Amino acid sequence: MRDINGSKSHASVIRIVEVGPRDGLQNESDVVPTAVKVSFVDALSKSGVAEIEAGSFVSPRAIPQLADSDEVFRRIERLPGVIYSALVPNERGLERARAAAVDKIAVFTAASDSFTRRNINCTIGESIERFKAVVFGAKRDGMTVRGYISTVTHCPFEGAVQPSQVLDVVRQLLDLGVDEISLGDTVGKAAPRDIRMLLDEIVPRVDRNRLSLHVHDTCGMAVANVLTAWTEYRIETFDTAAGGLGGCPYAPGAWGNVATEDVVYALKASGASLVVDERKVIAAACEIGKVLNRRPSSRLSQVQTEHTAYEGAA
């Protein structure tokens, strides 16, 4: 299914799903003030990203950092054309999402039972059974539903994950009525070879327009994996986080999500069409970084900072 020669000629625009406000912040130990989260989302809204995952309606006991998602959704400035989505684990979460006027919800499972048990205390099959009422209710209310599948190449507890295992979960979610699938390299160990093996299995059997790639940058291969998915398989939706924020509490050693600005730069440099302004993403990442007391981890933000410092010294 590779399309190396023809992939750069198609005119469709890459969609960036910005997950920094949810996936990027959920593992932070110090509580980020609601006003800061709202400002972060508002800044990202103006950057040109297609979608922002602005919060999560899981139990506040499970993810204390996102306990204020209701308030965040009430206070953000919603720009036309931007989708504002949230993670929803159950019917109670769906009620909260509905009350907060969320545009789109996401349910979540994995391709390995060990990870699913650690993450949401059930098997893959049990997780999908739980989602039935959530997906039905969301579709009834006119919401789009995304399905996250974690550990699509490696599991921190089981090791390598076979692409056939992933395809089985993809099919179950689509049969449930999920509109799109996010394929997550949760551990961040995937290399382009792993992405090829995965997409060789998935793309011939699933409409690529229903697929998104969600990669972490633990081993420094995330941008290469994105470029592989785009140039060779014409995947056009990518989950990224401003400044490389994030990490998974249930994947020991996993680093943050691939940085939005690095992905945008790499894709533009490779000939892709994007409307995202990476400078605005970096500015948003730097502002949230001041609150988190650390600099963004992205290459592009570091280059810009060094360039600015050089110009100042001159």
Backbone as a ProteinNet text record, in pm:
[ID]
protein_1_A
[PRIMARY]
MRDINGSKSHASVIRIVEVGPRDGLQNESDVVPTAVKVSFVDALSKSGVAEIEAGSFVSPRAIPQLADSDEVFRRIERLPGVIYSALVPNERGLERARAAAVDKIAVFTAASDSFTRRNINCTIGESIERFKAVVFGAKRDGMTVRGYISTVTHCPFEGAVQPSQVLDVVRQLLDLGVDEISLGDTVGKAAPRDIRMLLDEIVPRVDRNRLSLHVHDTCGMAVANVLTAWTEYRIETFDTAAGGLGGCPYAPGAWGNVATEDVVYALKASGASLVVDERKVIAAACEIGKVLNRRPSSRLSQVQTEHTAYEGAA
[TERTIARY]
81.4	0	85	213.2	298.6	284.9	297.2	271.7	378.3	503.6	613.9	616.9	595.6	608.5	491.9	371	254.2	200.7	252.6	189.6	193.9	294.3	308	226.2	163.3	90.6	-54.9	-109.5	-249.8	-265.9	-380.3	-393.3	-459.6	-503.5	-575.1	-483.9	-543.7	-468.9	-455.4	-335.8	-311.1	-393.4	-453.3	-527.9	-441.3	-424.3	-351.4	-452.6	-451	-533.2	-442.2	-459.8	-375.2	-424.9	-340.5	-381	-310.8	-236.3	-162.3	-246.6	-362	-440.9	-496.7	-507.6	-555.7	-441	-396.5	-292.3	-161.4	-139	-15.8	-8.8	-123.2	-124.5	-166.6	-228.4	-291.5	-194.8	-66.7	29.6	110.5	76.2	147.3	105.7	202.4	172.8	121.5	172.9	126.7	4.9	-99.4	-223.4	-203.4	-241.5	-234.9	-365.3	-360.4	-483.3	-574	-702.8	-801	-778.9	-752.3	-732.4	-616.2	-512.6	-396.7	-435.5	-513.8	-559	-645.6	-732.9	-819.2	-734.5	-637.3	-548.6	-469.9	-429.2	-355.9	-442.5	-564.9	-656.7	-685.1	-708.4	-739.9	-623.5	-502.3	-385.7	-372.2	-397.2	-387.6	-498	-613.9	-724.5	-684.5	-597.7	-557.6	-437.3	-390.6	-270.8	-301.5	-428.6	-465.6	-485.9	-474	-498.6	-646.4	-675.2	-812.6	-896.7	-832.3	-905.3	-819.1	-883.4	-813.2	-884.9	-810.4	-865.2	-844.9	-951.7	-939.7	-956.6	-998.5	-1017.6	-1057.2	-1093.6	-1129.9	-1236.4	-1336.4	-1443.5	-1435.2	-1312.7	-1290	-1311.4	-1308.9	-1326.7	-1214.8	-1248.8	-1145.4	-1047.5	-1090.7	-999.5	-892.1	-928.7	-832.9	-733.1	-782.2	-696.6	-729.2	-673.9	-705.2	-674	-571.7	-529.7	-641.2	-730.9	-834.2	-972.5	-977.4	-1105.9	-1187	-1121.1	-1189.4	-1227.4	-1233.3	-1263.2	-1397.3	-1496.5	-1626.6	-1609.3	-1532.3	-1511	-1427.8	-1327.9	-1245.8	-1332.1	-1418.9	-1506.1	-1602.1	-1644.2	-1735.4	-1665.8	-1535.9	-1467.1	-1385.2	-1356.2	-1274	-1349.9	-1272.5	-1329.7	-1328.9	-1445	-1453.8	-1452.1	-1352.3	-1340.1	-1408.4	-1476.3	-1540.7	-1438.6	-1477	-1389.3	-1300.1	-1287.7	-1206.4	-1298.2	-1262	-1338.2	-1279	-1365.4	-1321.5	-1372.6	-1278.3	-1312.7	-1267.2	-1313.1	-1278	-1280.9	-1202.5	-1201.5	-1320.4	-1393.2	-1512.4	-1509	-1506.5	-1493.1	-1624.9	-1731.6	-1855.1	-1974.4	-2092.8	-2213.8	-2215.8	-2161.6	-2153.2	-2064.4	-1953.2	-1865.5	-1934.2	-2017.5	-2090.4	-2190	-2253.6	-2346.1	-2273	-2154.7	-2076.6	-2032.2	-1992.2	-1949.9	-2065.6	-2182.9	-2301.6	-2332.5	-2326.3	-2355.2	-2252.9	-2130.4	-2023.5	-2021.5	-2116.8	-2126.4	-2000.4	-1950.5	-1834.3	-1874.7	-1789.6	-1818.7	-1802.8	-1708.3	-1667.5	-1611.2	-1638	-1583.9	-1488.2	-1407.6	-1316.8	-1328.5	-1338.6	-1331.2	-1193.8	-1152.4	-1014.1	-998.4	-919.3	-883.2	-739.3	-698.3	-560.9	-558.4	-441.9	-424.8	-365.5	-336.3	-284.8	-367.6	-406.6	-490	-417.4	-287.1	-212.6	-218.9	-201.2	-206.4	-347.7	-448	-586.2	-621.3	-574.4	-601.4	-536.6	-412.8	-344	-410.1	-458	-509.6	-652.9	-741.6	-883	-942.6	-855.4	-896.4	-997.4	-972.2	-1057.3	-983.5	-1039.8	-981.6	-1024.5	-965.3	-1005.3	-1152.9	-1195.8	-1335.7	-1430.6	-1392.8	-1476.8	-1482.2	-1369.8	-1368.9	-1463.2	-1462.3	-1548.9	-1695.7	-1723.1	-1860.9	-1907.6	-1818.9	-1852.8	-1884.9	-1819.1	-1835.1	-1968	-2036	-2155.7	-2254.9	-2289.6	-2388.2	-2335	-2204.5	-2143.9	-2149.3	-2108.2	-2107.9	-2250.6	-2342.9	-2482.5	-2536.6	-2511.8	-2560.6	-2499.6	-2369.4	-2301.3	-2353.9	-2370.8	-2421	-2564.6	-2642.3	-2780.2	-2783.4	-2684	-2677.6	-2604.4	-2566	-2500.9	-2352.4	-2289.2	-2145.6	-2067.8	-1953.1	-1858.9	-1785.9	-1751	-1683	-1550.5	-1447	-1312.9	-1282.3	-1208.4	-1163.4	-1011.9	-957.9	-813.3	-776.3	-673.2	-614.9	-469.7	-438.2	-300.7	-219.1	-89	7.2	-5.6	-10	-31.2	95.2	211.2	333.5	408.2	404.7	473	388.8	392.5	327.9	436.8	428	531.7	534.1	429.6	419.7	429.4	389.8	389.1	493.8	555.8	653.1	587.5	642.4	592.8	447.4	369.6	228.5	212.3	143	124.6	20	44	-54.4	-191.9	-197.2	-326.4	-408	-340	-411.3	-476.7	-404.3	-455.5	-575.6	-562.9	-672.2	-798.9	-785.8	-902.9	-974.6	-898.5	-959.3	-1019.8	-951.2	-1004.2	-1141.5	-1151.6	-1278	-1388.3	-1355.2	-1455.7	-1507.7	-1417.3	-1458.2	-1542.9	-1503.4	-1581.7	-1720	-1726.4	-1855.7	-1945.4	-1882.2	-1955.9	-2015.3	-1962.3	-2012.6	-1915.4	-1791.8	-1689.9	-1656.5	-1641.2	-1619.8	-1475.1	-1382.4	-1240.9	-1157.5	-1039.4	-950.2	-815.9	-769.2	-636	-545.5	-440.2	-346.1	-229.2	-216.9	-121	1.7	118.2	245.8	274.7	207.2	206.7	344.8	422.5	553.9	657.3	635.6	729.8	851.3	838.6	951.2	946.4	837	822.7	924.7	971.7	1053.4	971.6	1015.2	938.8	906.7	994.7	966.8	841.4	826.5	708.8	581.9	593.2	477.5	438	534.9	503.2	430.8	481.1	416.7	272	251.5	117.5	25.4	69.9	-16.3	-33.6	62.6	43.5	-76.4	-97.7	-210.3	-340.8	-335.2	-457.3	-510.6	-424.8	-469.8	-547	-508.1	-587.4	-729.6	-755.6	-883	-968.8	-911.3	-982.6	-959	-1062	-1049.4	-946.9	-840.7	-733.6	-783.8	-894.4	-950.5	-1009.9	-1023.4	-1074.8	-962	-839.7	-724.7	-643.6	-593.4	-499.1	-382.6	-264.4	-146.9	-111	-88.6	-60.6	70.3	180.2	310.3	376	448.6	530.4	676.7	757.8	893.7	1002.3	973.5	1067.3	1203.8	1205.2	1330.4	1370.8	1306.4	1345	1304.4	1208.2	1167.7	1031.3	968.9	829.6	809.3	892.3	876.1	899.1	997.5	1021.6	900.4	835.3	716.1	600.7	585.7	481.3	506.5	629.5	661.8	641.7	672.6	648.4	500	418.6	273.7	215.8	268.6	215.2	267	398.4	455.4	423.5	415.9	400.8	257.8	176.4	40.6	-68.8	-28.4	-123.1	-213.2	-162.3	-232.5	-223.5	-335	-338	-387.1	-403.4	-440	-339.3	-288.1	-186.5	-219.3	-205.1	-222	-86.5	-81.7	44.1	17.8	123	108.4	209.6	161.8	248.7	363.9	484.5	600.4	642.3	575.5	608.8	559.3	453.6	398	346.3	345	274.2	359.7	296.1	352.9	238.5	255.2	145.3	177.7	90.2	117.5	120.8	66.3	61	162.2	251.5	357.8	491.1	550.4	674.8	783.7	843.2	952.9	913.3	783.3	739.8	754.7	807.3	821.7	696.1	706.3	590.4	547.4	434.1	384.4	481.2	474.8	554.4	507	600.3	569.6	497	389.9	312.2	400.2	482.1	561.1	664.6	721.4	817.5	750.4	631.6	557.4	516.1	467.2	423.6	541.2	653.7	771.7	815.4	824.1	871.5	779.3	649.1	554.2	557.8	562.6	572.3	700.1	809.9	937.6	937.5	846.4	836.3	731.4	669.4	575.9	429.4	397.4	257.5	191.7	59.7	-18.8	-77	-37	-88.7	-119.8	-221.6	-255.1	-205.9	-144.1	-98.6	24.2	23.4	136.9	220.3	332.7	414.9	467.4	481.1	527.7	425.7	297.9	193.3	186.8	214.8	218	331.9	448.5	563.5	533.3	469	434.5	342.4	243.8	153	227.6	318.9	396.2	487.7	545.5	634.2	557.4	435.8	355.4	317	271.9	236.9	363.3	476.5	603.6	646.5	611.6	644.3	572.9	449.5	371.8	424.9	464.8	517.5	664.1	724.8	863.3	962.5	936.4	1032.1	1007.9	1113.4	1104.8	1040.2	978.1	928.2	1042.6	1012.1	1116.8	1138	1058	1066.6	1195.6	1241.5	1361	1337.3	1222	1195	1191	1134.3	1128.1	1267.8	1352.7	1489	1567.8	1548.1	1615.6	1570.3	1439.6	1387.3	1440.4	1444.6	1494.8	1641.2	1722.1	1864.3	1884.2	1802.1	1813.1	1778.4	1673.5	1632.5	1741.1	1800.5	1907.2	2028.7	2059.5	2172.5	2148.4	2025.3	1993.8	2002.3	1958.5	1964.2	2106.4	2193.7	2333.9	2403.2	2360.6	2421.2	2385.5
-121.8	0	127.1	113	230.6	313.4	444.4	536	645	601.3	695.3	799.3	757.2	849.2	946.2	898.2	981.7	1054.1	1029.5	1079.7	1231.5	1296.4	1440.5	1522.2	1452.3	1524.9	1549.4	1472.2	1492.2	1619.5	1686.2	1823.7	1838	1729.5	1742	1797.1	1861.7	1929.1	1837.7	1832.9	1754.8	1810.9	1721.2	1760.3	1733.2	1834.5	1819.6	1818.9	1711.3	1701.9	1733.8	1850.4	1898.1	1838.3	1752.7	1682.4	1735.6	1845.4	1899.9	1931.2	1996.8	2031.6	1911.9	1795.8	1676.5	1577.7	1513.3	1412.4	1473.9	1598.2	1664.5	1700.4	1732.9	1779.8	1674.9	1566.1	1474.2	1410.9	1401.9	1335.8	1432.9	1561.9	1661.5	1649.8	1650	1631.9	1760.6	1875.9	2003.2	2051.3	2088.4	2127.8	2257.1	2253.2	2371	2448	2577.5	2654.6	2652.3	2655.6	2651.4	2764.5	2884.1	2998.7	2976.3	2908.5	2880	2781	2680.7	2583.4	2651.4	2738.2	2810	2893.8	2965.4	3046.4	2959.6	2841.7	2747.5	2702.8	2662.5	2620.4	2735.5	2853.7	2969.5	3004.4	2993.2	3021.5	2917.7	2793	2686.4	2698.8	2748.2	2767.2	2859.8	2954.2	3054.2	3009.9	2887.5	2840.7	2771.7	2734.9	2667.3	2518	2461.8	2318.2	2289	2168.6	2132.4	2097.6	2043.5	1993.2	2008.5	2035.9	2044	1954.9	1859.6	1777.1	1855.9	1922.9	2025	1972	1846.3	1795.3	1650	1604	1464.2	1456.2	1371.8	1355.2	1219.6	1181	1064.5	1107.6	1012.4	1044.6	1137.3	1244.1	1332.9	1259.3	1150	1071.6	1003.8	966.5	898.4	996.3	1110.2	1212.4	1347.1	1376.5	1502.2	1626.4	1618.5	1734.1	1785.3	1695.3	1733.6	1741.3	1753.2	1759	1882.3	1984.5	2109.7	2118	2005.2	2008.1	2072.8	2053.5	2118.6	2270.2	2323.8	2468.6	2516.1	2437.3	2473.7	2487	2390.1	2395.9	2513.6	2551.1	2665.5	2797.3	2804.6	2932.8	2954.7	2849.6	2868.7	2947.7	3016.9	3088.1	2993.8	2951.9	2853.7	2924	2894.6	2955.4	2868	2929.5	2853.6	2767.9	2645.6	2556.5	2469.7	2499	2418.7	2324.6	2198	2098.5	2090.6	2092.2	2082.2	1949.2	1860.7	1723.9	1692.1	1576.2	1534.3	1382.7	1330.7	1188.5	1156.4	1049.2	1011	860.3	816	672.8	598.3	671	603.5	697.5	649.1	729.3	854.6	844.7	963.7	1069.1	1025.4	1118	1178.4	1097.4	1148.9	1256.5	1238.5	1340.8	1472.3	1463.9	1584.9	1649.6	1565.5	1617.8	1686.2	1626.5	1685.2	1821	1828	1953.3	2061.6	2018.7	2114	2148.7	2095.1	2122.8	2081.8	1962.8	1908.7	1870.9	1899.8	1869.2	1721.2	1658.5	1523.7	1453.4	1324	1250.1	1141.5	1094	984	878	752.9	639.4	576.1	491.7	446.4	302.8	228.8	92.3	70.4	-54.9	-84.1	-212	-240.6	-363.3	-475.6	-448.9	-552.1	-552.6	-670.7	-683	-635.9	-660.6	-620.7	-470	-394.7	-249.9	-203.5	-263.6	-224.3	-248	-359.3	-386.7	-281.6	-243.3	-141.3	-5	24.1	156.6	175.4	81.9	98.6	-23.6	-111.1	-221.2	-316.2	-351.1	-448.9	-502	-604.7	-657.5	-570.9	-597.6	-524.8	-547.2	-673.2	-705.2	-636.5	-634.3	-568.2	-417.7	-359.3	-214.2	-179.1	-258.7	-231.9	-251.1	-348.1	-367.5	-244.7	-187.4	-66.7	51.5	56.4	171.7	173.4	60.8	52.4	163.4	178.8	280.4	421.4	440	571.3	609.7	517.7	545.3	567.7	483.9	499.4	635.2	675.2	803.9	921.6	912.5	1022.3	1037.9	925.9	932.1	984.2	943.9	992.8	1143.8	1197.5	1341.5	1415.7	1345.8	1411	1434.4	1369.3	1384.7	1285.5	1327.9	1236.6	1160.7	1035	951.7	901.3	923.2	872.7	756.4	658.2	548.3	545	558.2	547.2	400.7	357.5	225.6	246.9	219.2	234	109.5	120.4	9.4	-63.4	11	-53.3	-117.7	-86.4	-153.1	-221.7	-160.3	-216.9	-196.1	-294.5	-284.1	-287.1	-201.5	-201.9	-329.3	-410.8	-532.5	-660.5	-653.1	-771.9	-768.4	-653.3	-642.2	-610.3	-664.8	-634.6	-678.3	-593.2	-620.6	-648.5	-755.8	-793.4	-705.3	-661.9	-580.3	-645.4	-778.8	-847.3	-824	-809.9	-779.4	-641.8	-547.2	-411	-409.5	-477.9	-481.9	-538.2	-638	-696.3	-592.1	-510.5	-406.7	-297.2	-260.2	-160.2	-203.9	-328.4	-378.7	-376.3	-412.3	-410.6	-269.2	-172.1	-33.7	20.3	-10.5	34.9	-29.7	-157.1	-225.6	-162.6	-103.8	-38.5	94.9	150.7	278.9	393.8	363.6	467.6	523.1	654.5	720	717.2	729.2	733.5	663.5	620.7	544.6	615.8	633.1	686.9	572.1	549.2	440.1	493.4	447.1	505.7	421.9	477.9	418.9	473.2	417.5	470.1	469.7	366.2	352.7	440.4	469.3	551.2	476	345.2	263.8	234.4	270.3	235.9	306.7	236.1	291.3	281.4	349	339.4	197	103.6	-36.5	-86.5	-50.9	-92.9	-27.6	100.1	171	109.1	70.2	4.3	-128.4	-207.2	-335.6	-314.7	-214.3	-184.9	-139.7	-42.6	14.4	-77.9	-164.8	-267.3	-356.4	-375.4	-457.7	-379.6	-253.7	-176.6	-108.1	-39.1	49	-23.7	-145.6	-211.1	-246.5	-244.3	-292.2	-183.4	-64.8	45.7	172.6	249.7	377.4	464.4	502.7	580.4	714.8	764.7	890.3	874.7	751.7	725.7	697.5	714.6	680.1	802.9	800.1	901.1	829.5	888.3	830.5	915.9	848.4	914.9	855.1	929.2	873.6	953.8	881.6	942.6	938.3	1023.6	1045.4	991.4	882.6	825.9	797	738.5	698.1	790.2	906.9	1004.8	971.5	880.8	837.2	890	972.3	1009.4	1084.7	1183.3	1260	1170	1082.3	987.8	897.4	858.6	774.2	848.6	975.3	1058	1070	1099.6	1115.2	984.2	873.3	743.2	722	753.1	734.1	823.4	945.2	1037.2	1004.2	993	975.8	839.6	736.2	602.1	547.7	604	549.4	655.3	779	889.8	907.1	874	909.3	1060.9	1125.7	1272.2	1335.1	1255	1308.6	1259.7	1353	1319.5	1386.2	1309.1	1361.3	1411.4	1534.6	1594.4	1683.4	1721.5	1807.6	1921.6	2042.1	2159	2142.1	2166.3	2157.4	2017.6	1915.2	1776.8	1737.3	1801.7	1770.2	1627.5	1571.8	1446.8	1332.1	1216.9	1095.5	1014.4	885.9	801.4	743.9	762.9	710.7	558.6	493	346.8	285.9	368.9	320.3	368.7	294.1	337.9	371.5	488.8	528.8	601	605.1	671.2	821.6	884.2	1029	1093.3	1222.7	1298	1267	1327	1316.8	1386.7	1348	1420	1565.6	1657.2	1799.7	1846.9	1920.7	1973.5	2052.5	2140.8	2229	2152.8	2046	1966.2	1891.1	1838.4	1767	1862.2	1979	2076.8	2117.7	2147.2	2186.6	2073.9	1952.4	1839	1811.1	1817.9	1792	1902.5	2026.9	2137.4	2125.3	2092.9	2080.4	1964.2	1868.7	1752.4	1770.2	1888.3	1917.7	1906	1880.9	1866.8	2003.8	2004	2127.1	2133.7	2235.9	2257.2	2405.3	2433.1	2571.9	2611.3	2518.3	2545.2	2635.3	2735.4	2826.3	2776.1	2716.1	2657	2760.5	2886	2990.8	3016.7	3011.5	3030.6	2911.9	2792.6	2674.2	2685.9	2728.8	2744.4	2848.5	2957.8	3061	3005	2924.8	2863.8	2766.5	2689.1	2592.5	2662.7	2774	2847.7	2906.2	2953.2	3009.5	2902.8	2786.5	2679.7	2627	2634.2	2590	2673.9	2802.9	2889	2841.9	2796.4	2748	2613.4	2528.8	2396.4	2401.7	2519	2542.3	2459.2	2449	2385.5	2432.4	2423.6	2463.4	2353.8	2390.8	2289.2	2199.6	2073.1	1978.1	1969.3	2040.8	2028.3	2086.9	2029.7	2080.3	2222	2243.4	2372.6	2485.4	2460.7	2565	2597.8	2496.8	2520.8	2601.6	2569.2	2644.8	2790	2811.9	2948.9	3026.4	2960.9	3027.2	3066.3	2973.5	3000.5	3111.4	3110.2	3212.4	3350.8	3355.3	3480.9	3533.2	3439.5	3478.4	3530.8	3466.5	3511.6	3652.5	3676.6	3808.1	3914.4	3877.4	3971.6	4006.6	3904.3	3926.5	4012.7	3995.5	4074.5	4220.9
0	0	0	-23.2	-18.8	-145	-129.6	-240.7	-241.6	-242.2	-225.3	-336.6	-459.6	-571.7	-583.8	-553	-577.1	-457	-339.2	-218.1	-205.2	-260.7	-242.2	-343.2	-436.8	-539.3	-503.2	-405	-372.2	-290	-308.3	-262	-125.7	-64.2	62	171.8	268.5	374.6	495.7	551.9	672.7	788.8	866.6	987.3	1110.4	1191.7	1317.1	1431.9	1508.6	1629.1	1747.1	1804.4	1913.8	2045.9	2106.4	2228.7	2353.6	2338.1	2451.9	2574.7	2558.8	2677.2	2753.9	2688.1	2758.4	2781.5	2677	2689.4	2736.9	2699.4	2738.7	2885.7	2944.5	3083.9	3185.1	3140.3	3235.1	3334.9	3298.5	3384.3	3469.9	3461.9	3542.9	3689.6	3779.2	3921.4	3986.3	3944.5	3999.2	3920.3	3991.6	3925.7	3847.3	3721.6	3635.3	3652.2	3684.1	3705.1	3582.7	3608.4	3500.5	3400.6	3450.1	3361.2	3265.7	3313	3228.2	3118.6	3155	3055	2949.2	2992.5	2899.3	2803.2	2856	2771.3	2673.7	2719.1	2634.5	2517	2546	2440	2343.8	2399.3	2314	2220.5	2272.7	2188.5	2077.7	2110.8	2011.3	1906.2	1948.6	1853.7	1739.9	1769.3	1669.2	1584.9	1608.2	1537.7	1405.5	1385.8	1261.6	1274.9	1396.3	1412.9	1388.2	1339.6	1304.3	1425.2	1526.8	1643.9	1767.9	1880.3	2007.9	2108.4	2162.9	2270.4	2399.8	2441	2545.7	2686.8	2703	2837.9	2839.5	2959.5	2979.3	3087.4	3063.1	3160.1	3228.9	3260.6	3345.5	3490.4	3581.6	3723.2	3770.8	3842.9	3897.6	3988.6	4047.2	4131.6	4047.3	3925.1	3837.2	3777.2	3730	3668.1	3732.3	3850.2	3919.6	3835.9	3753.4	3674.1	3583.3	3540.7	3445	3508.5	3639.8	3710.4	3673.5	3620	3585.8	3438	3368.9	3225.3	3194.5	3281.6	3260.7	3251.2	3344.4	3349.2	3230.3	3192.5	3077.1	2952.8	2929.9	2811.6	2817.3	2935.2	2946.6	2915.2	2943.5	2935.8	2808.3	2733.7	2613.9	2507.8	2423.3	2309.5	2189.3	2145.9	2038.3	1902.8	1825.3	1693.8	1588.9	1493.2	1385.8	1310.9	1282.1	1207.2	1292.8	1422.5	1513.3	1591	1596.7	1672.9	1813.1	1914.7	2054.3	2110.1	2139.8	2178.1	2319.8	2369.4	2504.6	2516.1	2607.9	2638.8	2729	2696.5	2772.6	2798.3	2925.3	2953.8	2974	3007.9	3047.1	3029.6	3065.9	3045.3	3132.2	3251.8	3337.1	3271	3214.8	3143.7	3022.6	2956.2	2840	2881.7	2995.1	3045.1	3068.5	3127.4	3152	3020	2924.4	2794.5	2723.3	2732.3	2669.4	2732.2	2864.2	2934.7	2900.8	2868.8	2836.2	2687.4	2610.3	2466.3	2390.9	2422.7	2353.1	2210.8	2113.8	1973.8	1941.7	2008.1	1969.7	2091.9	2104.9	2218.7	2171	2262.8	2233.6	2341.9	2300	2391.3	2373.5	2467.2	2461.8	2510	2433.9	2468.1	2421.3	2407.3	2365.9	2284.5	2229	2151.8	2235.2	2362.2	2453.1	2581	2623	2743	2868.8	2875.6	2995.2	3015.5	2908	2919.4	2953.4	2891.1	2918.6	3064.8	3119	3261.7	3350.7	3317.6	3398.6	3383.2	3263.1	3231.7	3280.3	3244.9	3279.6	3349	3399	3486.3	3420.6	3295.6	3227.4	3105.7	3042.9	2920.4	2801.7	2686.4	2566.1	2537.5	2542.2	2515.4	2611.4	2739.4	2839.3	2816.8	2773.3	2748.8	2635	2530	2415.6	2452.7	2536.9	2585.1	2663.4	2741.5	2819.1	2728.1	2611.8	2524	2448.9	2444.1	2360.2	2390.9	2518	2555.6	2530.9	2550.7	2530.4	2382.9	2297.2	2153.4	2103.6	2148.4	2106.7	2148	2273.4	2323.2	2251.2	2222.9	2153.3	2011.2	1942.3	1804.5	1802	1899.5	1909.8	1925.4	1996.1	2019.5	1908.4	1802.8	1689.6	1705.7	1803.2	1823.4	1737.3	1690.9	1627.3	1737.2	1709.4	1809.5	1753.4	1831	1798.1	1891.2	1841.2	1924.6	1931.7	2052.4	2072.6	2092.4	2022	2047.9	2087.5	2211.7	2260.8	2227.1	2244.9	2230.8	2096.9	1987.1	1857.2	1799.8	1855.8	1810	1924.3	2042.2	2158.6	2284.2	2372.1	2503.2	2609.9	2711.9	2815.3	2898.5	2888.9	2969.3	2885.8	2757.5	2672.9	2562.1	2539.1	2432	2298.7	2190.7	2055.9	2039.5	1973.6	1946.7	1798.4	1765.1	1625.5	1558.5	1435.3	1364.1	1355	1348.5	1341.6	1468.2	1582.6	1706.9	1698.2	1639.9	1625.7	1531.8	1420.8	1323.7	1386.1	1470.3	1537.2	1622	1694.6	1778.8	1692.1	1584	1490.8	1441.1	1399.5	1345.9	1450.7	1573.5	1679.3	1705.5	1705	1728.1	1612.9	1491.5	1376.4	1375.6	1411.8	1420.5	1526.3	1627.1	1734.8	1690.8	1581.7	1533.1	1548.7	1592.3	1604.8	1466.2	1456.5	1327.5	1281.6	1374.9	1337.4	1442.5	1401.7	1488.5	1500.2	1623.8	1648.4	1690.6	1612.9	1637.6	1719.2	1843.2	1935.2	1963.3	1931.7	1973.9	2113.5	2210.9	2347.8	2410.9	2385.7	2448	2378.4	2251.1	2176.5	2128.1	2111.9	2065.2	1916	1850.5	1709.1	1622.3	1521.2	1414.2	1285.6	1177.6	1052.8	1009.5	1035.2	1000	1071.6	1199.2	1275.5	1220.9	1184.4	1128.3	994.6	914.2	787.5	810.6	904.4	933	977.9	1062.4	1113.1	1000.4	922.9	819.7	699.8	674.3	571.6	606	734.2	780.4	782.2	823.3	847.4	722.2	648.7	540	429	389.4	284.7	328.4	458.2	509.8	573.5	593.2	658.2	578.5	556.2	485.8	558.1	489.1	553.8	607.5	553.2	603.6	743.3	789.8	924.3	1023.5	979.6	1062.9	1101.1	1224.1	1271	1336.5	1328.6	1394.3	1515.2	1627.5	1755.3	1807.8	1792.4	1829.2	1941.1	2023.4	2128.8	2085.3	2146.6	2095.6	2188	2257.5	2354.5	2292.8	2175.6	2110.7	1996	1986.2	1886.9	1744.1	1727.6	1594.2	1552.1	1633.3	1609.9	1478.6	1450.8	1326.4	1206.1	1211.7	1102.9	1082.5	1191.2	1180.3	1114.7	1149.5	1086.9	937	899.8	757.9	681.8	744.8	682.5	656.4	755.1	741.2	632.7	621.1	519.3	379.5	365.4	231.3	171.4	254.2	201.3	207.7	296.5	314.7	304.6	283.2	269.4	391.7	508.9	631.9	645.9	677	674.2	804.3	908.1	1038.6	1141.7	1221.7	1320.2	1454.1	1562	1697.3	1745.7	1790.3	1834.6	1955.7	2026.1	2142.8	2136.5	2154.5	2152.6	2250.8	2203.3	2291	2328.3	2271.3	2307.1	2444.6	2491.4	2622.4	2628.9	2749	2769	2817.6	2820.5	2875.5	2930.4	2940	2987.1	3123.9	3224.3	3358	3363.7	3260.1	3259.1	3162.7	3109.2	3020.9	3076.5	3169.4	3234.1	3132.8	3148.7	3061.6	2935.1	2904.8	2782	2794.8	2691	2689.2	2633.3	2606.8	2562.8	2420.8	2385	2248.6	2152.9	2027.9	1928.7	1926.4	1915.1	1922.9	1797	1817.3	1704.6	1609.5	1664.2	1579.1	1496.2	1555.2	1479.7	1365.2	1391.1	1287.1	1175.4	1213.1	1112.3	1024.7	1085.6	1008.1	914	966.8	887.2	769.5	792.9	684.7	579.3	624.2	527.3	445	511	441.6	343.2	365.7	278.1	169.1	164.1	57.1	92.6	218.7	258.9	269.2	257.7	271	412.1	486.8	622.2	641.5	719.1	750.1	889.4	960.5	1096.7	1094.3	1181.9	1198.2	1315.9	1287.9	1393	1491.6	1448.5	1539.7	1649.7	1613.6	1714.8	1810	1758.5	1844.3	1945	1897.3	1986.4	2094.5	2055.8	2154.2	2261.6	2220.5	2317.7	2407.8	2349.5	2427.1	2527.9	2487	2577.7	2695.7	2670.6	2779.2	2881.2	2834.3	2929.1	2996.5	2924.6	2981.6	3101.2	3099.1	3213	3338.8	3322.6	3437.1	3485.1	3388.4	3422.8	3464.6	3450.5	3489.7	3408.2	3278.4	3188.9	3045.7	2967.9	2828.4	2745.1	2632.9	2540.7	2494.2	2470.5	2432.5	2282	2205.1	2060.3	2005.3	1894.3	1826.5	1775.9	1716.3	1653.3	1755.5	1871.8	1973.8	2025.1	2035.6	2081.1	1979	1852.6	1745.6	1747.7	1762.8	1763.5	1883.3	2000.2	2120.2	2104.1	2049.9	2030.6	1927.7	1822.5	1719.1	1775.6	1859.8	1921.4	2014.5	2091.2	2184.1	2108.1	1993.5	1910.4	1857.2	1807.2	1754.6	1863	1987	2098.1	2134.6	2131.3	2165.4	2060.9	1935.5	1827.6	1839.6
[MASK]
++++++++++++++++++++++++++++++++++++++++++++++++++++++++++++++++++++++++++++++++++++++++++++++++++++++++++++++++++++++++++++++++++++++++++++++++++++++++++++++++++++++++++++++++++++++++++++++++++++++++++++++++++++++++++++++++++++++++++++++++++++++++++++++++++++++++++++++++++++++++++++++++++++++++++++++++++++++++++

